[in-house]
């Protein structure tokens, strides 16, 4: 991933809830532009993601967990609920 893309998709603030609490995401893609709102906080705004196809599959991914307040590698329990996808 190019450095400019990585910088664009790195959250600008920490807004995730404690382990055991549900997080709420609103993820918006308009063309190749991404905006993410996490628990009511805008953490990524209008990031450019070149090469994203206009159509295709959606996927959910987990990058790890926290242990004693520090990020650790998977495996970790991940659950999803109330997923809605709307074409803009």
MMTF fields as JSON, N, C-alpha, C and O atoms, coordinates in Angstrom:
{
  "mmtfVersion": "1.0.0",
  "mmtfProducer": "UNKNOWN",
  "numBonds": 351,
  "numAtoms": 352,
  "numGroups": 88,
  "numChains": 1,
  "numModels": 1,
  "chainsPerModel": [1],
  "groupsPerChain": [88],
  "chainIdList": ["A"],
  "bondAtomList": [4, 2, 8, 6, 12, 10, 16, 14, 20, 18, 24, 22, 28, 26, 32, 30, 36, 34, 40, 38, 44, 42, 48, 46, 52, 50, 56, 54, 60, 58, 64, 62, 68, 66, 72, 70, 76, 74, 80, 78, 84, 82, 88, 86, 92, 90, 96, 94, 100, 98, 104, 102, 108, 106, 112, 110, 116, 114, 120, 118, 124, 122, 128, 126, 132, 130, 136, 134, 140, 138, 144, 142, 148, 146, 152, 150, 156, 154, 160, 158, 164, 162, 168, 166, 172, 170, 176, 174, 180, 178, 184, 182, 188, 186, 192, 190, 196, 194, 200, 198, 204, 202, 208, 206, 212, 210, 216, 214, 220, 218, 224, 222, 228, 226, 232, 230, 236, 234, 240, 238, 244, 242, 248, 246, 252, 250, 256, 254, 260, 258, 264, 262, 268, 266, 272, 270, 276, 274, 280, 278, 284, 282, 288, 286, 292, 290, 296, 294, 300, 298, 304, 302, 308, 306, 312, 310, 316, 314, 320, 318, 324, 322, 328, 326, 332, 330, 336, 334, 340, 338, 344, 342, 348, 346],
  "bondOrderList": [1, 1, 1, 1, 1, 1, 1, 1, 1, 1, 1, 1, 1, 1, 1, 1, 1, 1, 1, 1, 1, 1, 1, 1, 1, 1, 1, 1, 1, 1, 1, 1, 1, 1, 1, 1, 1, 1, 1, 1, 1, 1, 1, 1, 1, 1, 1, 1, 1, 1, 1, 1, 1, 1, 1, 1, 1, 1, 1, 1, 1, 1, 1, 1, 1, 1, 1, 1, 1, 1, 1, 1, 1, 1, 1, 1, 1, 1, 1, 1, 1, 1, 1, 1, 1, 1, 1],
  "groupList": [{"groupName": "UNK", "atomNameList": ["N", "CA", "C", "O"], "elementList": ["N", "C", "C", "O"], "formalChargeList": [0, 0, 0, 0], "bondAtomList": [1, 0, 2, 1, 3, 2], "bondOrderList": [1, 1, 2], "singleLetterCode": "X", "chemCompType": "L-PEPTIDE LINKING"}],
  "groupTypeList": [0, 0, 0, 0, 0, 0, 0, 0, 0, 0, 0, 0, 0, 0, 0, 0, 0, 0, 0, 0, 0, 0, 0, 0, 0, 0, 0, 0, 0, 0, 0, 0, 0, 0, 0, 0, 0, 0, 0, 0, 0, 0, 0, 0, 0, 0, 0, 0, 0, 0, 0, 0, 0, 0, 0, 0, 0, 0, 0, 0, 0, 0, 0, 0, 0, 0, 0, 0, 0, 0, 0, 0, 0, 0, 0, 0, 0, 0, 0, 0, 0, 0, 0, 0, 0, 0, 0, 0],
  "groupIdList": [1, 2, 3, 4, 5, 6, 7, 8, 9, 10, 11, 12, 13, 14, 15, 16, 17, 18, 19, 20, 21, 22, 23, 24, 25, 26, 27, 28, 29, 30, 31, 32, 33, 34, 35, 36, 37, 38, 39, 40, 41, 42, 43, 44, 45, 46, 47, 48, 49, 50, 51, 52, 53, 54, 55, 56, 57, 58, 59, 60, 61, 62, 63, 64, 65, 66, 67, 68, 69, 70, 71, 72, 73, 74, 75, 76, 77, 78, 79, 80, 81, 82, 83, 84, 85, 86, 87, 88],
  "secStructList": [7, 7, 2, 2, 2, 2, 2, 2, 2, 1, 7, 1, 1, 7, 7, 7, 7, 7, 6, 6, 1, 7, 7, 7, 3, 3, 3, 3, 3, 3, 6, 6, 3, 3, 3, 3, 3, 3, 6, 6, 3, 3, 3, 3, 3, 3, 3, 3, 7, 6, 6, 7, 7, 1, 1, 7, 7, 7, 7, 7, 7, 7, 7, 7, 3, 3, 3, 6, 6, 3, 3, 3, 7, 1, 7, 7, 7, 7, 7, 7, 7, 7, 7, 7, 7, 7, 7, 7],
  "xCoordList": [0.853, 0.0, 0.902, 1.784, 0.704, 1.528, 1.412, 0.374, 2.476, 2.511, 1.385, 0.81, 1.06, -0.006, -1.36, -2.172, -1.596, -2.855, -2.88, -3.885, -1.777, -1.704, -1.954, -2.678, -1.364, -1.575, -3.034, -3.584, -3.659, -5.051, -6.037, -7.076, -5.722, -6.658, -6.289, -6.928, -5.276, -4.935, -5.89, -5.949, -6.642, -7.588, -6.905, -5.79, -7.584, -7.03, -7.186, -6.569, -8.013, -8.193, -8.658, -9.18, -8.469, -8.939, -10.368, -10.649, -11.265, -12.67, -13.289, -14.494, -12.463, -13.04, -13.363, -12.724, -14.374, -14.835, -14.016, -13.244, -14.189, -13.463, -13.844, -14.921, -12.957, -13.225, -14.515, -14.732, -15.364, -16.648, -17.802, -18.962, -17.502, -18.54, -18.627, -17.624, -19.834, -20.037, -19.523, -19.708, -18.88, -18.506, -19.505, -20.031, -19.764, -20.663, -19.878, -19.257, -19.907, -19.214, -20.222, -21.252, -19.929, -20.62, -19.518, -18.706, -19.499, -18.45, -19.081, -20.039, -18.55, -19.099, -18.02, -16.939, -18.332, -17.463, -18.211, -19.309, -17.622, -18.158, -17.056, -16.076, -17.231, -16.152, -14.97, -15.087, -13.839, -12.643, -12.354, -11.24, -13.342, -13.172, -13.857, -15.006, -13.139, -13.604, -13.741, -12.845, -14.871, -15.073, -15.562, -16.434, -15.0, -15.381, -15.733, -14.964, -16.93, -17.364, -17.431, -18.158, -16.672, -16.61, -17.168, -16.626, -18.253, -18.897, -19.172, -18.976, -19.631, -19.996, -18.834, -19.049, -17.613, -16.42, -15.908, -15.685, -15.722, -15.174, -13.679, -12.914, -13.266, -11.868, -11.088, -9.86, -11.778, -11.171, -12.118, -13.32, -11.57, -12.436, -11.911, -10.81, -12.725, -12.473, -11.112, -10.459, -10.68, -9.395, -9.487, -10.475, -8.468, -8.418, -7.893, -6.808, -8.67, -8.27, -8.237, -9.229, -7.131, -7.071, -7.205, -6.715, -7.872, -7.982, -9.128, -9.241, -9.986, -11.128, -12.178, -12.605, -12.597, -13.603, -14.954, -15.281, -15.725, -17.042, -18.029, -18.97, -17.829, -18.727, -17.883, -16.742, -18.464, -17.766, -18.278, -19.283, -17.597, -17.988, -17.575, -16.63, -18.31, -17.954, -17.341, -17.754, -16.361, -15.715, -15.491, -15.313, -15.503, -15.23, -13.917, -13.673, -13.067, -11.741, -11.416, -11.844, -10.666, -10.24, -8.719, -8.079, -8.131, -6.679, -6.018, -4.805, -6.758, -6.123, -7.006, -8.194, -6.418, -7.158, -6.263, -5.072, -6.845, -6.056, -5.871, -6.799, -4.688, -4.393, -3.674, -2.617, -4.248, -3.69, -3.518, -2.544, -4.482, -4.454, -3.55, -3.462, -2.868, -1.966, -2.506, -3.117, -2.289, -2.746, -1.921, -0.695, -2.595, -1.967, -2.514, -3.568, -1.806, -2.233, -3.445, -3.713, -4.187, -5.282, -4.734, -3.515, -5.47, -6.92, -7.609, -7.072, -8.777, -9.609, -11.058, -11.338, -11.96, -13.382, -13.819, -13.565, -14.474, -15.023, -16.467, -16.758, -17.364, -18.765, -19.271, -18.827, -20.203, -20.807, -22.312, -22.867, -22.969, -24.434, -24.963, -24.252, -26.227, -26.95, -26.189, -26.001, -25.76, -25.027, -26.038, -26.887, -25.932, -26.796, -25.923, -24.993, -26.225, -25.486, -26.493, -27.528, -26.162, -27.061, -26.277, -25.214, -26.806, -26.165, -26.497, -27.654, -25.483, -25.669, -26.009, -26.202],
  "yCoordList": [-1.172, 0.0, 1.239, 1.35, 2.159, 3.366, 4.175, 4.16, 4.868, 5.638, 6.661, 6.869, 7.302, 8.309, 7.677, 8.267, 6.475, 5.779, 5.351, 5.54, 4.775, 4.348, 5.531, 5.397, 6.673, 7.864, 8.299, 8.721, 8.197, 8.623, 7.747, 8.226, 6.462, 5.551, 5.249, 4.409, 5.916, 5.779, 6.666, 7.871, 6.097, 6.914, 8.116, 8.009, 9.248, 10.488, 10.611, 11.475, 9.744, 9.734, 8.36, 7.587, 8.061, 6.8, 6.993, 7.881, 6.158, 6.281, 4.931, 4.841, 3.865, 2.553, 2.398, 2.986, 1.588, 1.351, 0.245, -0.443, 0.082, -0.937, -2.332, -2.539, -3.282, -4.681, -5.11, -4.819, -5.8, -6.256, -5.326, -5.689, -4.123, -3.169, -3.134, -3.314, -2.901, -2.826, -1.507, -0.459, -1.556, -0.369, -0.201, -1.185, 1.038, 1.343, 2.081, 3.11, 1.553, 2.155, 2.639, 2.0, 3.756, 4.196, 4.4, 5.318, 3.551, 3.574, 4.015, 3.4, 5.075, 5.623, 5.632, 6.191, 5.003, 5.048, 5.782, 5.383, 6.848, 7.581, 7.587, 8.322, 6.744, 6.577, 5.926, 4.821, 6.593, 6.062, 6.781, 6.701, 7.476, 8.253, 7.554, 7.126, 7.445, 6.748, 7.7, 8.501, 7.607, 8.316, 7.289, 6.474, 7.328, 6.396, 7.183, 8.023, 6.885, 7.435, 6.259, 5.294, 6.346, 5.287, 5.823, 6.764, 5.22, 5.626, 7.134, 7.794, 7.663, 9.07, 10.017, 11.222, 9.512, 10.335, 10.081, 8.933, 11.146, 10.996, 10.711, 11.576, 9.484, 9.083, 9.05, 9.142, 8.919, 9.0, 9.826, 9.563, 10.827, 11.694, 11.854, 12.357, 11.414, 11.643, 11.117, 11.746, 9.976, 9.394, 8.814, 8.165, 9.046, 8.539, 7.113, 6.844, 6.192, 4.795, 4.452, 3.959, 4.699, 4.45, 2.966, 2.113, 2.672, 1.297, 0.504, -0.693, 1.129, 0.408, 0.245, 1.231, -0.993, -1.19, -0.605, -0.534, -0.194, 0.401, -0.621, -0.253, -1.888, -2.954, -4.136, -4.306, -4.944, -6.145, -6.608, -6.104, -7.548, -8.109, -7.208, -6.426, -7.34, -6.675, -7.724, -8.884, -7.318, -8.253, -7.567, -6.351, -8.351, -7.861, -8.476, -9.662, -7.668, -8.129, -7.682, -6.614, -8.496, -8.207, -8.189, -9.115, -7.138, -6.978, -7.303, -7.133, -7.76, -8.079, -7.725, -7.447, -7.739, -7.473, -6.714, -6.533, -6.273, -5.614, -6.571, -7.283, -6.58, -7.351, -6.425, -5.885, -6.238, -5.299, -3.906, -3.213, -3.498, -2.166, -2.016, -0.926, -3.092, -3.043, -3.931, -4.964, -3.54, -4.357, -5.622, -5.583, -6.742, -8.047, -8.694, -8.301, -9.669, -10.341, -11.228, -11.6, -11.573, -12.524, -13.864, -14.022, -14.813, -14.874, -14.131, -14.01, -13.651, -12.978, -13.115, -13.252, -13.077, -13.168, -11.89, -10.783, -12.057, -10.93, -11.272, -12.371, -10.333, -10.53, -9.31, -8.189, -9.533, -8.46, -8.55, -9.639, -7.397, -7.392, -6.173, -5.192, -6.265, -5.149, -4.506, -3.29, -5.312, -4.798, -4.419, -5.223, -3.191, -2.702, -2.077, -1.328, -2.387, -1.82, -1.099, -1.65, 0.152, 0.977, 1.599, 2.18, 1.478, 2.121, 3.599, 3.981, 4.43, 5.89, 6.412, 7.615],
  "zCoordList": [0.0, 0.0, 0.0, 0.852, -0.924, -0.962, 0.338, 1.0, 0.683, 1.935, 2.007, 3.075, 0.886, 0.893, 1.218, 1.931, 0.691, 0.974, 2.436, 3.122, 2.917, 4.32, 5.259, 6.246, 4.957, 5.788, 5.752, 6.769, 4.583, 4.439, 5.181, 5.637, 5.308, 5.959, 7.409, 8.044, 7.938, 9.349, 10.143, 9.896, 11.095, 11.869, 12.519, 13.029, 12.493, 13.032, 14.543, 15.167, 15.13, 16.58, 17.016, 16.213, 18.283, 18.851, 19.329, 20.134, 18.83, 19.214, 19.542, 19.776, 19.561, 19.832, 21.31, 22.182, 21.555, 22.921, 23.569, 22.901, 24.86, 25.61, 25.146, 24.588, 25.377, 25.06, 25.742, 26.918, 25.002, 25.524, 25.201, 25.399, 24.703, 24.305, 22.782, 22.091, 22.266, 20.824, 20.279, 20.898, 19.128, 18.372, 17.234, 16.714, 16.852, 15.755, 14.674, 14.943, 13.458, 12.32, 11.298, 11.08, 10.678, 9.468, 8.429, 8.545, 7.432, 6.414, 5.104, 4.635, 4.515, 3.283, 2.205, 2.393, 1.071, -0.107, -1.198, -1.585, -1.692, -2.852, -3.884, -3.767, -4.913, -5.886, -5.204, -4.673, -5.213, -4.557, -3.237, -2.72, -2.697, -1.461, -0.289, -0.396, 0.832, 2.023, 3.204, 3.474, 3.908, 5.176, 6.193, 5.889, 7.399, 8.457, 9.717, 10.183, 10.26, 11.542, 12.507, 12.272, 13.588, 14.596, 15.901, 16.48, 16.358, 17.611, 17.643, 18.664, 16.501, 16.418, 16.168, 16.045, 16.088, 15.843, 14.426, 14.042, 13.653, 12.304, 12.448, 12.874, 12.087, 12.273, 10.96, 10.971, 9.838, 8.504, 7.645, 7.605, 6.958, 6.161, 4.749, 4.527, 3.796, 2.373, 1.912, 1.08, 2.44, 2.052, 0.647, 0.302, -0.154, -1.528, -1.528, -1.012, -2.111, -2.251, -3.733, -4.268, -4.402, -5.846, -6.164, -5.423, -7.272, -7.735, -7.14, -7.408, -6.338, -5.774, -6.868, -7.469, -7.131, -8.184, -7.789, -6.604, -8.765, -8.51, -7.96, -7.257, -8.268, -7.805, -7.358, -7.788, -6.491, -6.054, -4.701, -4.199, -4.129, -2.842, -1.693, -1.796, -0.593, 0.651, 1.563, 1.551, 2.351, 3.27, 4.608, 4.674, 5.662, 7.009, 7.462, 7.24, 8.1, 8.466, 9.882, 10.319, 10.588, 11.955, 11.987, 11.489, 12.571, 12.565, 13.896, 14.022, 14.885, 16.152, 17.324, 17.166, 18.49, 19.716, 20.678, 20.426, 21.776, 22.816, 23.992, 24.375, 24.549, 25.752, 26.708, 26.384, 27.892, 28.872, 28.279, 28.572, 27.435, 26.846, 25.638, 25.072, 25.224, 24.08, 22.971, 23.247, 21.718, 20.595, 20.516, 20.617, 20.335, 20.176, 18.906, 18.406, 18.399, 17.171, 17.424, 18.566, 16.355, 16.481, 16.956, 16.884, 17.418, 17.326, 18.467, 19.568, 18.184, 19.18, 18.726, 17.535, 19.676, 19.351, 18.639, 19.114, 17.506, 16.761, 16.427, 15.955, 16.671, 16.346, 15.595, 15.844, 14.672, 13.897, 14.069, 14.217, 14.047, 14.135, 13.385, 13.169, 12.997, 12.39, 11.233, 11.207, 10.292, 9.132, 8.053, 7.668, 7.576, 6.506, 5.433, 5.734, 4.184, 3.052, 2.167, 1.792, 1.844, 1.051, -0.092, 0.123, -1.321, -2.457, -2.437, -2.259, -2.62, -2.592, -3.974, -4.15]
}
